Amino acid sequence: MRRAMASAEVGDNVIDVDPTIKALEERAATMLGMPAALWTPSGTMANLIALSVHLQRGDRFLAPKGAHVLVNELGSAAWLAGGMPEPLEHDAGPGRPTPETLAAAIGARGGPYYTLRTTLLCLENTHNASGGSVIPPHEHAQLLSTARQAGLRVHLDGARIWHAATALGLPPAALTVGVDTVSACFSKGLGAPVGSVVAGTASFVERARRMRQMLGGGVRQGGVLAAAALVALDRVADLAEDHEKARKLAAGLADLGWDVNTPETNIVLARVADISVTLDSLRALGVLAVPLGGRVRFIAHRDLSMADVEEALRRIKAGGHP
């Protein structure tokens, strides 16, 4: 990846075009089943651009409870995009609202001019806070249908869409059917140091490019970073190994008495009595994890081997945890 970055062909992506960024955008758009894509420095910026284009000030948007756009993007959806967020309960499963819940949240159309207007649905696949849970295509289609019947636009936060596609054995484009826009990240398991895309129609990308510049996301010789992302896209199939590592870690922790989820992708969540104490104890053992929504989050990724997972379990067992 570093060799690709060092030898990348570059241009000026603010004034004209950077050929490597252009190649990345075209490849990502094809993989995501969208007409066009725009490189962004981060997934947070990609989501913010989409929401800023879709929402007018005061519009309400709906997203599954705990979605990244609701809890991990510093309120930028309200502060900068001007949206009024509302969470949806996960009554179909972790990270997955039912069409009935969505329809009830949308409510009746019409009403006086001062009625709160709902205009956008934001889905997340995989759902980070639910342990990397996956929305299957048939549920995606039902939610899209409900949103469309109510006249809503749909943005998909697909930061981890590569993981969802790998878990389902489907191409990423199979998980974006019908959406207006989708974001996707090149560092979530794929190993790129930076970068995401936001994808949609050509007219959307034209507006998104202006918004990216307003947010300070214009990068001149960005091909150096895009080259890393192109290498990352060659690694999507490798994610299956990370999912297997997560399953092994979860099974081992469960055998040791931990209360853990059954991972669908590469995220293992554990409920513990005291998060701070547990994280400090793990750190003393040389096992690193982070807090997430009242739980401890472990991530299986490409820089860990199966032997590393086994070693982590050995250390945790020796340390007497949980």
C-alpha positions as CSV (number, residue, x, y, z in Angstrom):
1,M,0.0,0.0,0.0
2,R,2.8,2.4,0.8
3,R,4.6,1.6,-2.4
4,A,1.3,2.4,-4.3
5,M,1.1,5.7,-2.5
6,A,4.7,6.6,-3.3
7,S,4.2,5.9,-7.0
8,A,0.7,7.3,-7.4
9,E,0.0,9.5,-10.4
10,V,-1.3,12.8,-9.1
11,G,-2.9,16.0,-10.2
12,D,-4.8,18.9,-8.6
13,N,-8.1,17.6,-7.4
14,V,-9.3,21.1,-6.4
15,I,-8.6,23.0,-9.6
16,D,-9.0,20.2,-12.1
17,V,-8.7,16.4,-11.5
18,D,-6.4,14.0,-9.8
19,P,-6.3,10.9,-12.0
20,T,-5.9,8.4,-9.2
21,I,-8.8,9.9,-7.2
22,K,-10.8,9.7,-10.4
23,A,-9.9,6.1,-10.9
24,L,-10.9,5.4,-7.3
25,E,-14.2,7.2,-7.5
26,E,-15.2,5.3,-10.7
27,R,-14.3,2.0,-9.2
28,A,-16.1,2.6,-6.0
29,A,-19.2,3.8,-7.8
30,T,-19.3,0.6,-9.8
31,M,-18.8,-1.6,-6.8
32,L,-21.6,0.3,-4.9
33,G,-23.9,0.2,-7.9
34,M,-24.2,4.0,-8.1
35,P,-23.7,6.3,-11.1
36,A,-21.0,8.4,-9.5
37,A,-18.9,8.8,-6.4
38,L,-16.9,11.5,-4.6
39,W,-13.8,10.9,-2.4
40,T,-13.9,12.5,1.1
41,P,-11.3,12.5,3.8
42,S,-13.6,10.8,6.3
43,G,-16.8,8.9,6.7
44,T,-18.2,11.6,8.9
45,M,-17.7,14.2,6.2
46,A,-19.3,11.8,3.6
47,N,-22.4,11.4,5.7
48,L,-22.5,15.1,6.5
49,I,-22.3,16.0,2.8
50,A,-25.2,13.7,2.0
51,L,-27.4,15.0,4.8
52,S,-26.5,18.6,3.9
53,V,-27.7,18.0,0.3
54,H,-30.8,16.1,1.3
55,L,-32.1,18.1,4.2
56,Q,-33.5,21.6,4.4
57,R,-33.2,23.4,7.8
58,G,-35.6,21.9,10.3
59,D,-36.4,18.7,8.4
60,R,-36.6,15.6,10.5
61,F,-34.6,12.6,9.6
62,L,-34.9,9.1,11.0
63,A,-32.1,6.6,11.7
64,P,-31.8,3.4,13.8
65,K,-31.1,4.0,17.4
66,G,-27.4,4.3,18.1
67,A,-26.6,5.0,14.4
68,H,-23.3,6.7,13.7
69,V,-25.0,9.8,12.4
70,L,-26.9,10.1,15.6
71,V,-24.2,9.5,18.3
72,N,-20.7,9.5,16.8
73,E,-20.6,12.6,14.5
74,L,-20.7,15.3,17.2
75,G,-24.2,16.5,16.3
76,S,-23.1,17.7,12.9
77,A,-26.3,16.5,11.3
78,A,-28.2,19.0,13.3
79,W,-25.5,21.7,13.7
80,L,-24.3,21.9,10.1
81,A,-26.9,20.0,8.0
82,G,-29.8,21.5,9.9
83,G,-31.7,18.3,10.5
84,M,-33.9,17.2,13.4
85,P,-32.8,13.6,14.3
86,E,-35.1,10.9,15.6
87,P,-34.0,7.4,16.5
88,L,-35.9,4.2,15.4
89,E,-36.1,1.2,17.7
90,H,-34.5,-2.1,16.7
91,D,-37.6,-4.3,16.7
92,A,-36.5,-6.5,13.8
93,G,-33.2,-7.3,15.4
94,P,-29.9,-5.5,16.4
95,G,-29.7,-2.3,14.3
96,R,-32.8,-3.2,12.3
97,P,-36.1,-1.4,12.6
98,T,-39.2,-2.9,11.1
99,P,-41.2,-1.2,8.3
100,E,-44.1,-0.8,10.8
101,T,-41.8,1.1,13.2
102,L,-40.6,3.3,10.4
103,A,-44.1,4.0,9.2
104,A,-45.3,4.9,12.7
105,A,-42.3,7.3,13.1
106,I,-43.0,9.0,9.8
107,G,-46.7,9.5,10.8
108,A,-49.4,10.9,8.6
109,R,-48.4,13.1,5.7
110,G,-49.7,16.7,5.4
111,G,-50.8,18.9,8.2
112,P,-50.5,22.6,8.8
113,Y,-47.3,24.5,7.7
114,Y,-45.9,24.4,11.2
115,T,-45.9,20.6,11.3
116,L,-42.5,19.0,11.6
117,R,-41.6,17.6,8.2
118,T,-39.9,14.2,7.8
119,T,-37.9,13.9,4.6
120,L,-35.0,11.5,5.0
121,L,-34.3,8.0,6.3
122,C,-30.7,7.1,7.2
123,L,-29.9,3.4,7.4
124,E,-26.6,1.9,8.6
125,N,-25.2,-1.4,7.2
126,T,-23.4,-2.7,9.2
127,H,-24.7,-1.2,12.4
128,N,-21.6,-0.4,14.4
129,A,-23.2,0.1,17.8
130,S,-25.1,-3.2,17.5
131,G,-21.9,-5.2,17.0
132,G,-21.6,-4.9,13.2
133,S,-25.0,-6.3,12.6
134,V,-26.2,-6.7,9.0
135,I,-29.4,-5.6,7.3
136,P,-30.3,-8.4,4.8
137,P,-31.6,-7.4,1.3
138,H,-35.2,-8.3,1.9
139,E,-35.4,-6.1,5.0
140,H,-33.6,-3.3,3.2
141,A,-36.2,-3.5,0.4
142,Q,-39.1,-3.3,2.8
143,L,-37.7,-0.3,4.6
144,L,-37.0,1.4,1.2
145,S,-40.6,0.7,0.1
146,T,-42.0,2.2,3.3
147,A,-39.8,5.3,3.0
148,R,-40.6,5.8,-0.7
149,Q,-44.4,5.5,-0.1
150,A,-44.0,8.4,2.4
151,G,-41.9,10.5,-0.1
152,L,-38.7,10.1,1.9
153,R,-35.2,10.1,0.4
154,V,-32.8,7.5,1.7
155,H,-29.1,7.7,2.6
156,L,-27.2,4.6,3.5
157,D,-24.2,4.9,5.9
158,G,-22.3,2.0,4.4
159,A,-19.0,2.7,6.2
160,R,-18.8,-1.1,6.8
161,I,-20.8,-2.2,3.7
162,W,-17.8,-4.3,2.6
163,H,-18.3,-6.3,5.8
164,A,-22.1,-6.7,5.3
165,A,-21.5,-7.8,1.7
166,T,-18.9,-10.3,2.8
167,A,-21.1,-11.7,5.6
168,L,-24.0,-12.2,3.1
169,G,-21.9,-13.5,0.2
170,L,-23.2,-10.7,-2.0
171,P,-21.7,-7.8,-4.0
172,P,-21.9,-4.5,-2.2
173,A,-24.2,-3.2,-5.0
174,A,-26.8,-5.7,-3.8
175,L,-27.1,-3.8,-0.6
176,T,-27.6,-0.3,-2.0
177,V,-30.6,-1.0,-4.3
178,G,-33.0,1.9,-4.3
179,V,-31.0,4.3,-2.1
180,D,-30.4,7.9,-3.1
181,T,-26.9,8.0,-1.7
182,V,-24.4,5.8,0.1
183,S,-21.2,6.4,2.0
184,A,-18.4,3.8,2.3
185,C,-15.1,3.7,4.1
186,F,-11.7,2.4,3.0
187,S,-10.2,2.1,6.5
188,K,-12.8,-0.1,8.3
189,G,-11.0,-3.4,8.0
190,L,-9.5,-2.7,4.5
191,G,-6.4,-1.0,5.9
192,A,-6.3,2.4,4.1
193,P,-5.0,5.1,6.4
194,V,-7.7,7.6,5.4
195,G,-10.6,8.1,3.1
196,S,-14.3,7.4,2.2
197,V,-16.6,8.0,-0.7
198,V,-20.1,9.3,-0.9
199,A,-22.0,8.1,-4.0
200,G,-25.2,8.9,-5.8
201,T,-26.3,10.4,-9.1
202,A,-24.0,12.7,-11.2
203,S,-26.0,15.7,-10.2
204,F,-25.8,14.8,-6.5
205,V,-22.0,14.4,-6.8
206,E,-21.8,17.8,-8.4
207,R,-23.6,19.4,-5.4
208,A,-21.6,17.2,-3.0
209,R,-18.3,18.4,-4.5
210,R,-19.2,22.0,-3.6
211,M,-20.2,21.0,-0.1
212,R,-17.0,19.1,0.4
213,Q,-15.1,22.3,-0.5
214,M,-17.2,24.3,2.0
215,L,-16.2,21.8,4.7
216,G,-12.5,22.0,3.9
217,G,-12.4,18.6,2.3
218,G,-10.7,19.7,-1.0
219,V,-7.4,17.9,-1.3
220,R,-5.0,18.7,-4.1
221,Q,-2.6,15.9,-4.8
222,G,-5.0,13.4,-3.1
223,G,-4.0,10.6,-5.4
224,V,-1.4,9.7,-2.8
225,L,-4.3,8.8,-0.5
226,A,-6.6,7.4,-3.2
227,A,-3.8,4.9,-4.2
228,A,-4.1,3.4,-0.7
229,A,-7.8,3.1,-1.1
230,L,-7.5,1.3,-4.4
231,V,-5.2,-1.3,-2.7
232,A,-7.8,-1.5,0.1
233,L,-10.5,-2.4,-2.4
234,D,-8.4,-5.4,-3.5
235,R,-8.7,-6.7,0.0
236,V,-12.5,-6.9,0.4
237,A,-12.5,-10.7,0.2
238,D,-10.0,-10.8,3.1
239,L,-12.7,-9.6,5.5
240,A,-14.1,-13.1,5.8
241,E,-10.9,-14.0,7.7
242,D,-11.6,-11.1,10.1
243,H,-15.1,-12.4,10.7
244,E,-13.8,-15.8,11.5
245,K,-11.3,-14.3,14.0
246,A,-14.2,-12.4,15.7
247,R,-16.3,-15.6,16.0
248,K,-13.3,-17.4,17.6
249,L,-12.8,-14.5,20.0
250,A,-16.4,-14.4,20.9
251,A,-16.6,-18.2,21.5
252,G,-13.5,-18.1,23.6
253,L,-14.7,-15.2,25.7
254,A,-18.1,-17.0,26.2
255,D,-16.3,-20.1,27.4
256,L,-14.5,-17.9,29.9
257,G,-17.8,-16.6,31.2
258,W,-18.1,-13.3,29.3
259,D,-21.5,-12.0,28.2
260,V,-20.8,-11.4,24.5
261,N,-22.7,-11.1,21.3
262,T,-22.5,-13.6,18.4
263,P,-20.8,-11.5,15.8
264,E,-22.1,-11.3,12.3
265,T,-19.0,-9.5,11.1
266,N,-15.8,-8.4,12.9
267,I,-17.1,-6.7,16.1
268,V,-17.4,-8.4,19.5
269,L,-19.3,-6.6,22.2
270,A,-19.1,-7.7,25.9
271,R,-21.2,-6.5,28.8
272,V,-19.1,-6.1,32.0
273,A,-19.8,-4.9,35.5
274,D,-17.3,-2.0,35.3
275,I,-16.0,-0.9,31.9
276,S,-13.2,1.3,33.2
277,V,-11.9,-1.4,35.5
278,T,-12.1,-4.1,32.7
279,L,-10.4,-1.9,30.1
280,D,-7.6,-1.1,32.6
281,S,-7.2,-4.7,33.4
282,L,-7.1,-5.8,29.8
283,R,-4.6,-3.0,29.0
284,A,-2.3,-4.4,31.7
285,L,-2.5,-7.8,30.0
286,G,-1.6,-6.2,26.6
287,V,-5.1,-6.6,25.2
288,L,-6.6,-3.4,23.8
289,A,-10.3,-2.7,23.5
290,V,-12.5,0.4,23.6
291,P,-15.8,1.3,25.3
292,L,-19.0,1.4,23.2
293,G,-22.5,2.2,24.6
294,G,-21.9,0.6,28.0
295,R,-20.0,-2.4,26.6
296,V,-16.5,-3.3,25.8
297,R,-15.8,-3.5,22.0
298,F,-13.2,-5.8,20.5
299,I,-12.4,-5.5,16.8
300,A,-10.9,-8.3,14.7
301,H,-8.9,-6.8,11.8
302,R,-6.3,-7.5,9.2
303,D,-3.3,-6.7,11.5
304,L,-4.3,-9.5,13.9
305,S,-3.6,-13.2,13.2
306,M,-5.6,-16.1,14.5
307,A,-2.7,-16.8,16.7
308,D,-3.0,-13.3,18.1
309,V,-6.7,-14.0,19.0
310,E,-5.6,-17.2,20.7
311,E,-2.9,-15.4,22.6
312,A,-5.4,-12.7,23.7
313,L,-7.8,-15.4,25.1
314,R,-4.8,-17.1,26.9
315,R,-3.9,-13.8,28.6
316,I,-7.5,-13.0,29.5
317,K,-7.9,-16.5,31.0
318,A,-4.7,-16.1,32.9
319,G,-5.8,-12.7,34.2
320,G,-9.0,-14.2,35.7
321,H,-11.4,-12.0,33.6
322,P,-14.2,-11.0,33.6
